[in-house]
């Protein structure tokens, strides 16, 4: 399996119980990696992101992007701590809030929780892989505390569509 990134620029994690590594540091998913997808929808998880504890769980959620031209653009990967944060936010909205109810159905009806397999691979549910158009390659994109799983060509389209937005966001950081 090939990877497009230089490992010298990648962040490491080593997530243990509730996401902290043996050094007490929270995960940092950085850089981009491209791997081959096999027929069973298994893909190597970037070595730099692999948790030290093989029982570490990730929640995977089908996520939209306006430029994708389909219901779901990518899989959003969250650590359990981040998933619990998301759950808490959605619970605060209350049961009578129709918008929050629609969002809860969209997120929890399109998510699954899993650990990596014994070979350090992410085994994507077929429905999830098909929903984002994965065929032969998978692009992992680090987003800091979380990660995204993309079809490389769709990622290119969506990145171009939001280039002005990203440029504006950079100016607000400094």
C-alpha positions as CSV (number, residue, x, y, z in Angstrom):
1,X,0.0,0.0,0.0
2,X,1.3,3.4,-0.9
3,X,1.1,6.6,0.9
4,X,1.4,10.1,-0.6
5,X,2.7,12.0,2.4
6,X,6.0,12.6,3.9
7,X,6.0,11.2,7.4
8,X,8.1,14.0,8.7
9,X,5.2,16.3,8.6
10,X,2.6,14.0,10.2
11,X,1.4,14.3,13.8
12,X,1.3,11.3,15.9
13,X,-1.3,10.2,18.3
14,X,-1.2,7.0,20.4
15,X,-4.8,7.4,21.6
16,X,-5.5,5.4,24.7
17,X,-8.5,5.4,26.9
18,X,-10.8,8.3,26.1
19,X,-8.4,9.4,23.5
20,X,-5.3,10.2,25.5
21,X,-2.1,8.6,24.5
22,X,0.3,7.0,26.9
23,X,2.0,10.4,27.2
24,X,-1.4,12.1,28.1
25,X,-1.6,14.0,24.8
26,X,-4.9,14.2,22.9
27,X,-4.9,13.0,19.3
28,X,-3.7,15.2,16.5
29,X,-4.8,14.0,13.1
30,X,-2.6,15.9,10.6
31,X,-1.5,15.6,7.0
32,X,-3.1,13.7,4.1
33,X,-2.6,10.0,3.1
34,X,-3.8,8.0,0.1
35,X,-4.2,4.2,0.4
36,X,-5.7,1.5,-1.8
37,X,-9.2,0.2,-0.9
38,X,-9.6,-3.6,-1.2
39,X,-12.8,-5.4,-2.3
40,X,-13.9,-5.9,1.3
41,X,-13.8,-2.1,1.8
42,X,-10.7,-2.4,4.0
43,X,-8.1,0.3,4.0
44,X,-4.8,0.8,5.9
45,X,-5.1,3.4,8.6
46,X,-2.2,5.9,8.6
47,X,0.6,4.6,10.9
48,X,1.0,8.0,12.4
49,X,-2.6,8.0,13.5
50,X,-2.9,4.5,14.8
51,X,-3.8,4.4,18.5
52,X,-1.5,2.6,20.9
53,X,-4.5,0.7,22.3
54,X,-5.9,-1.5,19.6
55,X,-9.3,-1.4,21.4
56,X,-9.6,2.4,20.7
57,X,-12.9,3.1,19.1
58,X,-13.7,5.6,16.4
59,X,-17.1,6.8,15.3
60,X,-17.6,7.2,11.6
61,X,-20.3,9.5,10.3
62,X,-21.4,10.1,6.7
63,X,-21.1,13.9,6.3
64,X,-22.4,16.3,3.6
65,X,-20.6,18.9,1.5
66,X,-22.5,21.4,-0.6
67,X,-20.2,21.0,-3.6
68,X,-20.4,17.2,-3.7
69,X,-23.5,16.9,-5.8
70,X,-24.7,14.0,-3.6
71,X,-26.1,13.4,-0.1
72,X,-22.8,12.5,1.5
73,X,-19.4,13.6,0.5
74,X,-17.1,12.0,3.1
75,X,-16.8,10.0,6.3
76,X,-16.1,12.1,9.3
77,X,-14.0,10.2,11.9
78,X,-14.2,11.1,15.5
79,X,-12.6,9.9,18.6
80,X,-14.9,8.8,21.4
81,X,-14.3,12.0,23.4
82,X,-15.2,14.1,20.3
83,X,-18.3,12.0,19.6
84,X,-19.5,12.4,23.2
85,X,-19.0,16.2,22.8
86,X,-21.2,16.1,19.7
87,X,-23.8,14.0,21.4
88,X,-23.9,16.4,24.4
89,X,-24.5,19.4,22.0
90,X,-27.3,17.7,20.3
91,X,-29.0,16.6,23.5
92,X,-29.1,20.2,24.7
93,X,-31.3,21.2,21.9
94,X,-34.3,19.3,23.3
95,X,-36.7,16.8,21.9
96,X,-39.2,19.4,20.6
97,X,-36.6,21.1,18.4
98,X,-37.5,19.9,14.8
99,X,-34.2,21.1,13.4
100,X,-32.1,19.3,16.0
101,X,-34.2,16.2,15.5
102,X,-33.5,16.2,11.8
103,X,-29.8,16.7,12.5
104,X,-29.8,13.8,15.1
105,X,-31.4,11.5,12.5
106,X,-28.9,12.6,9.9
107,X,-25.9,12.0,12.1
108,X,-26.9,9.0,14.2
109,X,-28.7,7.2,11.4
110,X,-25.6,7.4,9.3
111,X,-22.9,6.5,11.8
112,X,-21.1,3.5,13.2
113,X,-18.5,2.9,15.9
114,X,-15.6,0.6,15.4
115,X,-12.0,-0.2,16.2
116,X,-9.3,-0.9,13.6
117,X,-9.0,-4.6,12.7
118,X,-6.0,-6.7,13.8
119,X,-4.0,-5.5,10.8
120,X,-4.5,-1.8,11.6
121,X,-7.1,-1.3,8.8
122,X,-10.3,0.6,8.9
123,X,-13.1,-1.7,7.6
124,X,-15.7,0.6,6.2
125,X,-19.3,-0.6,6.0
126,X,-20.2,-1.2,2.3
127,X,-23.1,1.2,2.5
128,X,-20.9,3.9,3.9
129,X,-18.1,3.4,1.3
130,X,-20.7,3.4,-1.5
131,X,-22.4,6.5,-0.2
132,X,-19.2,8.6,-0.7
133,X,-18.2,6.9,-4.0
134,X,-15.1,5.0,-2.8
135,X,-13.8,2.7,-5.6
136,X,-10.0,2.1,-5.6
137,X,-8.4,4.7,-3.4
138,X,-9.1,6.4,-0.1
139,X,-7.8,9.8,0.9
140,X,-7.4,10.4,4.7
141,X,-7.4,14.1,5.6
142,X,-6.4,15.1,9.1
143,X,-8.4,17.9,10.5
144,X,-6.8,18.3,13.9
145,X,-8.8,16.5,16.5
146,X,-10.7,14.5,13.8
147,X,-10.1,13.0,10.4
148,X,-12.0,12.7,7.1
149,X,-12.2,9.8,4.6
150,X,-12.7,10.9,1.0
151,X,-12.8,9.7,-2.5
152,X,-9.7,11.6,-3.8
153,X,-11.4,13.1,-6.9
154,X,-14.4,14.3,-4.9
155,X,-12.1,15.9,-2.3
156,X,-10.4,17.8,-5.1
157,X,-13.8,19.2,-6.3
158,X,-14.9,20.2,-2.8
159,X,-11.5,21.7,-2.0
160,X,-11.7,23.9,-5.1
161,X,-15.2,24.9,-4.3
162,X,-14.2,26.2,-0.8
163,X,-10.9,27.8,-1.7
164,X,-12.1,31.3,-1.1
165,X,-13.7,30.4,2.2
166,X,-10.4,28.8,3.3
167,X,-8.4,31.9,2.2
168,X,-10.7,34.1,4.3
169,X,-10.4,31.9,7.3
170,X,-6.6,32.0,7.2
171,X,-6.7,35.8,7.5
172,X,-8.7,35.5,10.7
173,X,-6.1,33.3,12.4
174,X,-3.4,36.0,12.4
